[in-house]
Amino acid sequence: MKNSVLILLAWVAVAFAQRGRPPPPPPPARPKPTTPPVINGPLNLTFIISGKTIPSKDPASKVDAFVKVFAQTGSKDETRLGTTDVIQDDDNPTWLNVFWVIWKRGTGQKLRLVIRDNDRFARDEDVGEVVMNLDEYVSSGQDLKALLVGGGQIHVQGTQPFKFKLFARNIPHMDSFGGKSDPFVEVYWRQGIGADHLIATTAVINNEDNPDWVEVLEFANYRKGTQQLLYFKVYDHDGVTRNDFVGAQILDADSFVTKRQTVIVNLTTEEGKALPTNVPIGIVPA
């Protein structure tokens, strides 16, 4: 009985002590889930095509595949976007050709891809075709696969092209008679330690040690996170003999796109060693 009275008195004391205090704040509201914005277009879609286990029509060799690319709107209207190169003897081809199409959601647009096996001595043979809904392709993050009826798979992946300009300084005089250089640049891309693929060659600027090339160059095959590198090779043009190699440099494409800042680096030998004098090349976002 004594303990009950003490508990009651304690409760009354706490109640009097809390009288007049503001009520405790309500618990924080849970954040509402965000819905990603719906893209309706129009968008300029750029994409490349690859294949997996493409069947060959020739039992003695692998397929020499190429793709005809068409854009469809509605049931009848069809536009040919182009044709890939032929990749010889490869049932897992990756075509480097970049295609583009203007897309707008809800217009019934489709891609029709016709895969053929090239034959140099007879008529090319049909391997199969796939039709992709462009709304579905965009909703997939521009990364969509489709199965061929006769076996194999076609993969369409979006690219994110970017543009840039070039300049160089202190180009050395390569001619034996001491005249100024006539510089130009060959621009390549590679994936990891893979093969080099030419993007573009700048114009030759005659008699100039500090060239600023006016061309806006575009890397249309860029895909973020795929270990792509840009490779620049600077030459001194010679109209009579072989062009003289000045220097080279490699640039990580992801880093350049992310920072979107002018990059200035010194040219090196093809083996990556320093040149006798500093010869900077600048890559400028355009």
Summary of the structure (lengths in Angstrom):
residues: 286
radius of gyration: 31.0
end to end distance: 88.0
largest distance: 117.7
contacts: 754
relative contact order: 0.13
helix: 10%
strand: 42%
